[in-house]
Amino acid sequence: MNKDQTSGNWKQFTGKIKEQWGKLTDDDLTVVEGKRDQLIGKLQERYGYGKDVAETEVKNWEIRNKFRW
């Protein structure tokens, strides 16, 4: 998937991300901007997750929403 496709998908999925993780702000999602590792970092920051837990959360979300980076 190229950068333009990821960016387009990201815009579609930000609402679903906010439903899943309501503590993430619009500013957080702007910083993340479709970068998986940045999302994991923001989840660790906002929710106090360890890296393994944050990665598992994101992986499960990807599967449920059929999201590809």
N, C-alpha and C positions, 0 to 999 in steps of 0.2 A: 504494500500500500504506500503510495507516495504522500508527500507532505500535504498537498492540497486536499487529498481524500481524507487524511487524518483530521485536518483542520475542519473540513465540512462535517464530518461525523462528530467531532468534538462539540460543535455548536448544537447539534441535534441532541446530544446526550447530556449536556450540562444540567438540564432540568431533572433528568433521572438521577444524576449524581447528587443533586441537592435534595431530592426526595430520600435517597439512601442515607446521606450524611448531611443532615441539616445544619450542623455547626460550620460547614464550609461556606464561606462568603463568596459573593461575586468577585471580589478582589482576589481571593484564593484561587478561584477557577481561572481568572485572567492570568495569574502567575503560572499556574499549572499548564494551561494552554495545550492540552493533548499529550503531555509528557507523563508517562506512567510513573517514573521514578519521583517526579515532583508531586504527583497525587499521593503516592505512598508517604512521602515526607510530610505533606500537609495533614494527612490522617494521623500520623504519629504526633504532630504538633497539637492538633485540635482535640484529639481523643485520648492522647496518652498511650496509644498502642505501641507495642514493640514492633520492630521491623517485620518479623515473621507474621504477626497478627495482621498488620496493615497489608502485607503482600497477599495473604489469604483472603482478606476482605475484598481487595481489588480483583483478584482472580475469580472469586465467586460472583462478583458483580459483572465482570466481563462475560462469564458463561451465561448468566441469567439474561443479560441484555444483548448478547451476541455482538459485543463490541470488539473491534480489532484496532490495535494501535497502528 
